[in-house]
Each structure stands twice: as structure tokens, then as C-alpha cells.
Amino acid sequence: MSDFFCHHRSIVFVMCCLFVGAVVVSADESADADTATVSFWNDVRPIFQAHCQGCHQPAKKGGEYDMTSLENLFKGGESEEAAIVPGDPAGSNLIGQITPSDGAAEMPKNAKPLTDADIAKITKWIAAGAKDDTPESARRRFDSDNPPTYSAAPVITAVAISPDGNLVAVSGYHEVLLHETDKLIAGDATNAGRLIGMSERIESVAFSPDGKMLAVAGGSPGRLGELQIWNVADRAMVFSNAVTFDTCYGASWSPDGKLVAFGCPDNTVRAIRVEDGKQVLFNGAHNDWVLDTVFSVKGTNLVTVSRDRSMKLMEVATERFIDNVTSITPGALKGGLHAVDRDPAKDELLIGGSDGVPKIYRMFREQDRKIGDDFNLIRKFPEMPGRVFDVSYSKDGKKIVAGSSYNGNGHVHVFETESGKKLAEMKDVDGAIYTAAFNPDATIVVSGGFSGNLLVHDAATGERKSIVVPVPLDKTQIANK
């Protein structure tokens, strides 16, 4: 539930835009266009990324075929036929797999065939020698056999605790690390699993209601947005959906565990069906990045927050925008909203954002909107220093936790939900805080942020119980620095 882009190091990633225009050309120019060079990186890779790599990547090799590197792309999979023969499209098994017959193609599996234009690009690229023009900076790959190595702890953007309280999921680089909660409390940083996927940056992690699966939203800035679903017990990827060309945010599960929603930097919110990975909701009501999502108690509605200073209500079945939950009066909200959570038992929404004031709103309007009103507001909590980057209810709904950052200093506060009273302030907080969560009985708070350290605090007293680096550090690299 954290906005990594907005709150650290002031990095700006410029997204590439493609402009397509109609031009009139001569016959000679048309012939030149037919033999024009097709770039793997610019033309072919995005096709594979959008349609193929979700099922053909190191973490999930459908048909034992990995399409994320050219070496493996050429080899092919379990058929042992060469998928790509440079200079010979007809002899390349891949072309036969993606070419439709009677309106259907072998691949992508259980999906619409690639367009004629996409197939033409791939064919031309192979015919021209299937050359690799991947930038050197994008060549590095990781999988379970070649995991990331760390000379320093990366910024922690997301943590989640399993419903049974036994596991903590922590964002890393290209991976999510699983830790046993009891060991973390004791200061033991030994991880219990590494879920390594395509996304360089992990922006959000969320356990399913039954704790059996983990949703991961993230991506690679300017190249890939991705939603991953993992089987927690097996540490195996269920599927990966490539969406947009920048990192995705704010994954949340429907109460029945059948849907996962997430926000995108193209100002849209989407939801997929976990059973088959199909997109079942798409809405573009926001006019800036959608940073977090949460379902209603019955799962019939979805709530989103955005950098555009608004919290919006959607209807899941129809995909329609229903209402602005927060006031739409200019100046009513000072800055964007970063995080939202729902009371476990009722449709009340906890939000945090740029003004540093956690607030609770009712989800559904009980009277007509009037200009200037903020009728849905139920309660404001004491202001925290800086921006609030994460908020969360306790399992019983009686407490909330919020994490904020100001001038590089982090703050984690626990409040009583009903009265708004501050119950505890976490002590010895290490650097800016971007994510925080209760364990199921709300006795501890786990938080993290810019320092890369994972902090475990007593939720009642604020005393720090442990501080650990959740990623395995390479001592050789550290010694050679």
C-alpha cells in the first residue's frame, strides 16, 4: 500500500510514447517499408511481454519454455523443436504456434490470436536474422537458480502479514521475501522463501483471505507493469499478468478470494479473476496514478485512491464509477492519497495521504452531495509529521496503524479507532517509513522504508523488539566496496 514513486529519491521515469500517423508513400517507399529493420527491443519484445511472458518466464515455464531471454527464446521448450531459426521464419516453430488457422492459434493459450501486424513484426524480425538489440542495462535476469544478490538493503516499499500471523512478506529487488514472524521478532533474518519474478520493483504485497496465495503488484519503470499471483505453500507462481508500461500499485483481494484489484500509472484501476487471470474490471475515472485499492465487505464495490486527491467508488459487476467518496471541493484535500484500507467488519474506509492526517470515511453516501461538503467523513486522527504513506486496520477493527515520513525521518503511530486517541508511537524508528502492518492480534507492528531495515515494534508500548535486514547481503560485495 505504498507509493514508491512519490516518496523516495525524487526519481522521475520518462515513459516512451508511440505515435502512429498515416502517410502517403510511393511504390518504392512501400517496398523499403516491407524490408525495414524490426527491433527486438522496441517492436518484438513488447508483444512477447504483453501476450506470452506471463506463462513463459523463469518462475512459470509453461511447456518448459522461457521467453524472457533470447537464448531460451531460440531454444524452445519441451517439444525440443527450435522455436526461432534466425533468417528462417518457416523453420521457426514459434511462427507456427502463433499463426491462426480457422481463427484460432496454439498460442497464446486460451486467448485471442496475435494480430496480423504483430505476427508480421515477429516474422520480419526472424527473417532479418533475429538480432538482439536489448540494452545492456536491461539484460540482467534473475530466477530461483540465479537470485538477486545485495551489497546493501533495498528500500522496503511493502510488507504484509499472513492471516494466521505466521509469515511476513517483504518487498525486495525482483522478488518478495517470506519470513517467519516468530524469527523476525527474535531478530533472525533467515528467510523462509524467495518469490522471484520479472518485476524489478515490488510496490504492493497482499495475502489472500485464506492465506494460501499472495498477490504482488509492481513492474519495471518505463517498461513493464505486472501483477503476480503466487502459491504460498509451494512458493510457486500461479500466473503473471503484464499490464501497462510502468509499475502497478495497491493490490487487494475481494473478500471471497476470487478477484484481485490493483492500480495503474495510466490512471486506471483493474481487477482480474484469480481462477483464470482474466481481466473483469477496467475503469479510468481517475486523472492521475491509482495507488491503492480495497473491496467492500460484500465485494460488490471497489474503492480506489489516487495522486489526483480523490477516493472513488466503483461497482464491480458493471465496472462503473459511482461516487467520489471524499470531497471534490478544491483545496479540501491537500495533495494526493497514498493508501486505503477497509474496516474488517463494515464499509468504513481508512485513508492516508499528503496532508499527514489519517481519516475514516463511510463508503456509501447517505445524503445528496452538496458543493463544499465532506459529508462522508467520520473521523480525523491526530496529524502525523509529513506524508502518510500507509494505513491499516487491526483484524478486529479496534485499532489502526499509520506510517509517515518527513525530511527523511519516519513515524509509526497506533490509534484507537473509535475515539481517535493515539495509543502508541513506535520508538527508535530507522529512517523514512513507507509501509506498516499489524499481526492478527495487533500485538506487534512490522514496518519498513528507506533504510531497508525491517522493524518490529510492540504495538502497545512502542518499544522496538527487533531490527533486521530482510534480504541476504553478499558479504563479499560489501567487503570489496
N, C-alpha and C positions, 0 to 999 in steps of 0.2 A: 504493500500500500504506500509506496514511497515514490517521489518524483526525482529520480536521479539526475535528469537533465537540468532541472530548475535549481538544484540546490548544491552543486559542488563544482568547483574549479572553473566555473564560467566558460565551459567548453561549448562552442557552437558548431554543430554539424550541419553542413550545407547539403541539402538533398538535390540530386540531379533531376532535372526536368526534361522530358522528351517532347519535342514539338514536331507535329506531323503536318505537313502542308501539301496541297495539291499543286503540281506544276505541269506545264506542258513541255514535252521533250520530243526531240526528233527521233527517227528510227535508230540512228547511230547511238544516240544517248541512251535509248532503251536497251540496246544490246549491251552497252557498257554497264548499265544498272544490273542486268541479269548476271554479270560476272563480277560484280562489285564484291570486295572483300567483306566477309561477315566475321565480326569479332566474337570470339568465345565469351569474353568477359562482359561485353556490352550487349550482345544480342542473344547468345545461346544460353549462357548461364542463368539469366533471369527466367527463362522458360522452364528450365530444369528446377530451379528454386521454387517457382510457383506451383508446378504441377507434379513434380517427381520426388524431390528430396525428402518430403515428409515421410515416405515409406522406404526410401533408399538412401540411408545415411549410416554412419558408423554405429549409432545407438539402435538402429532398427533397419536391418538389411533384408528387406523384402526380396525373396528369391536369391538371397546371398549376394545382392548387387548394391554397391555403394556408388552413388552418383555425385558425391561431393568433391572428388578429386579426379583429375584427368587420368591418372594411372589406373585407378579402379574403374573409371568410366569406360576405358578402352577394353578392359579385360572381360567385362560381362559378369554374369552370375552363375547360378547352378547349372544352366544349360551348357556351360563351357564353350559356347559359341562367342566369337569376337563381337562385342557389341558395336564397336566402331573400328572400321578399317580406313585409315587416312587415305583419301583420294578415291575411295570406292564405296559410295553410298549404297549401291545394290548389294554389296557383300557385307554390309553392316547390319547385324541383327537388330539393332535399335530401330532402324528405319522401318523394318517390317513390323516391329512391335507397335509403333506409334501411327502407322498408316492405316486409316479406316478401310473396312470392307463392309459394304451394305450398311454404312452409317455407324459402325462400331469398330473399336480398335482394342487390341490386347492391353495396351497401356495408354494413358493412366487407368489403373484398375478401378472398376466401378465408378467411372467418371466420364464426362464428355470427352470425346477425342480432341486432340490439339487442333487448332485452326490450320487451314491450308497455309496461311502466311507463316505460322510458327514452324510447321513441318518443312516449308521451303527454306527457311533460315538454317535449320539444322542440316538439311541436305546440302545446301551450298557450302556450309562450313566444312562438312566432311569432304566434299568434292574438292575443296581448295587445300586439303591437306590436314584438316582438323588441328590447326595450330593453336598453341596455348599462349594467350596474351594476358594471363592473370597477373595483376600487380604483385610484386614481391611481398608487399606488406599484408596481402590477403592470402598468402599461401599456407600459413601455419595452420595445422589441423590437430585436433585433439580427439581422443576416444578413450575407451576403457583400458586399451593397451598402451596408450600414449597420453596419459593425463597431464593437465597443466602443472607446471612447476612454478613455485613462487619464491622470489627473493625478498618480497615484502607482502604484507597482508593487503588485499584489495579492499576498497570501500565496501561496506556492507549496506546494501540497499533494501534487503527484505529478510525477515525472519517469520517463521510460523511454527506453532507447536501443535502436535497431533492431538486429536480429540481425547485420546487416552492419556495424554501427557507424557508419553514415553520417549518421543522423538522431537528434536528441533531441526527444522530445515533452514539452512542459511545460504544466502546467495554468495557465489564465488565468481571466478572468471571462467566462462564457458561451462559452468557447472553449478549444481546445487549440492551442498554437502549435508549429510544427515548425521546428527549427533544424538547420543543417548542423554536424556535430560539429567539423570542422576550423576552421570560422569561429568557433565558440564558444571553442575553445582559444586562438585568436588574439585573442579579446576583441571579435569582431564580433557584434553583437546583431541583425543583419539577419535577419528570419525568412524561412523558405522556404515558409510556408503557414500559413493560419489556418482551423481547422476550427470553425465557429461553429454551435452548436445551441441547443436550448431551455434546457438546464440552466444555472442561474446559477453553481452551484458544481461544480467538477470535483474529484472525490475520488480517482480512480484512472485511470491510463492503462496499456495493455499492448499491445505489438505481437504479432501472430500469429507462430507459429513460423517461417513463411516471410517475415515482414516485410511482407507485402502489405496487411495490414489492421491497423487499430488499434481496440481496444475501449476505450470511455470510460464510466466509471460516475460518476454524480453526481446532480444534481437541483436543485430549488428548495425550500428548507426549508419544511416545513409544507404544501407544495402538490404537489410532483412528485418522484418518483424515476424515473431514466431510465438505460437502457443504450443507448449509441450504438455502431454499427459503421461505420467509415469505410474507404473505399478510399484507401490512402496515395498511390499514384501519381497518381490523378485528383483527390485532395483532395475526394472526393465521398462523401456519406453513403450507406451501403448500406441501413440501416434504423435505426429508433429504437423501443425498447420502453418504454412508460410503465409503471412498477411502483411500487406503494405511493404514499404521500403525503409522503415525505421522502427525503432524499438517499441514494443507494446507494453501496456501497463495494467495494473489493477485487476488481476484475475479473481473471480469469485464463483462459488458453486451455488446452484439452485438447491433449495432445501432437500429435494428428493435425490440429489446427486446425479441428475440426468443431463444437466446443462452446465456449461462454463461460460461466463461472460468476461469480456476484457475491453479495455480502452485502447484507442489507436491515435497516433500523431497526425492522421489525416482528418481529425475532428470527428471520427465516427466511433460508435460502440457496436460491438458484435457479440454474438453468442453462438456457440457450437453445441451440437448434440454429442455427448460423450460416446454413445453407442457406436457411431459410425464416423464421427468427425465432421459431419455436415453442418454448414452454417444455417442457423434457423432465425437469426435476428440480425438486422443491419439498420442502423439509424444514424443520421447525420445532423441532428438538431443542434449540436454544439458548434461554436465557431472558433474553437481552439482545442488543443490536445485534451483528450479524455484520459484522466489519470487514475480513476478508481471507480469500482462498480460494486453493487450489492443487490441481492434479490429481496423481495418482500417475504413475509413469513410464509405465505402460501405459494410463493414462487410465480405468481401471476404477473408481477410487476418487477421492473428493474430500475434502480436509481443510479445515476452517474454524476460525477463531479469533474470539473474541468478548470484549465487555466483561464477560461473565459469568465470566471467569477460566478458561475451558476451551478446549481444542483437540479437535475432534471429527472422527471418521472416518465418511464416508458411502460407500455403494455406489451408483454412478451408475445402473446398469441398473434397480435396484429402488427407488431413492430412499430407501433405509433407512439409519437411524443404526446404525452398527456398534459403535463403541467410543469411550470417552474416552481420547485418546492421553496426555494429561497426567494427573497425579494428581488425584483428586477429593477428597482429604482436605482438610478445612477448614484454611486457613492455608498450604497447600503452595505456592500461587501468590498472591503479594501484589499484587492488583489485576488489571485486565483485560489481555488480549493484543491488541496492535495490528497485528502483521504476521507473515506466514508466507511462507517460500519453501522450495522443494524442491531437493535436490542434483540437478544436471543428469543424473546417471547412475544414481542409486539412490534408494530410497524412505527418505530421511532428511530430517527437517524442521527448518528453522531458524526460531526464533520470537523475537520481541521484545515487551516489554510494560512494565508499570508498575514492575516491580522493577529495571529497568535492567540486567538480566543476559541477554545473548543466550544461547540454549541450542539444542542439537541433540537431537532425539528420533527414535527409529525409528518408522516409520509403523505397522507391524504388530506386534502383541503376540506374543511368543514364549513366554510362560508365563501361567498363570492370574493374574488380578488378585487382590491381597490388600489388605485395608484398610490404608492408610498407605503403600503402596509408590509408587514413581515409577520403575518398572522400565524404562519406555521411554526414560528419559533417558540419553543417550550422553555429552554433554559440556556443561559450562558454560564460558563465556568470562569474562574479567575484567569486573567490574561497571563500567558507564558512569554518568556523572552523570545523575540524573533518570530520565525515562521513555525507553525505546527506542521510536521511532515507525516505523522502517523497517529492514528487514534484507534482504540479498540475497547470493546466491552469485555467484562469478565463473563464467564459462562452463565452465571446466574443473573447477570444484568445489573447487579448492585453497585459495581464499581466500573470506572473507566480508567484507561491509561493513555497518556498523550506524550509524544516526544517532539522536541523542538530544537532549533539551532539559532544562535545569534552570535555573529562575529567569531565563528569557529568554536564556540562553547555550546555544549549540549545540555539539555534539561529533560528529565523524565519525571512526570508528576502523576500521582494516583489521586482520583477524586471520587467522592461518593455521588452516585448517580442522582438520587432523589433530592438531596439538599444542595448539591454543587460544591460542597465543602472539600478543600484539599486535605487528603488523609496522609499523604507521604510525598516526600521529594527524594528521589534517588541520589545518594551521595557518591562522591568520587567518580563522577561521570567523565568518561575519557573522550573528549572531542565532540564535534557536532553529531547529533543523533538524527537518524533518518527513519528508523523503524523500531517498534516496540510491541511486545505481546505478553499477555498473561498465560500462565499454565492453567489447566482446567479448574483448579480450586482457588486460583487467584492468590496463592501464597508467594509466588515469585514473579518477577518481571524480567524478561530477556530482551535486551536492546542492542543496537549496533549502529555504526555510522562511519564517519570519515576516517577514523583511526584504524579501522579494520579489526578492532578488538570486539569480541562478543562479551557483553556484560550481563551478569546475573545478580539481581538485587532481591532482597527481602521486600515484598510488596507492602508490608505493614510498617516496617521501621525505616525503610530506605537504605539500610546497611548493604554494602556490596559483599556478596558471598564469594564471587569469583570473577576473574577476567582471563579470557583465553583467546588465542589466535585460532580461528576455526578452520584455517587452511593449513596443509602441511608445508612448512617452509623448507626450502632447499638450503641446507647449511653450507654446502659447497659454494653456491652462488653468493650467499651472504659474505662468506669469507673472502671471496675474490673481488668483492666490490671495492 
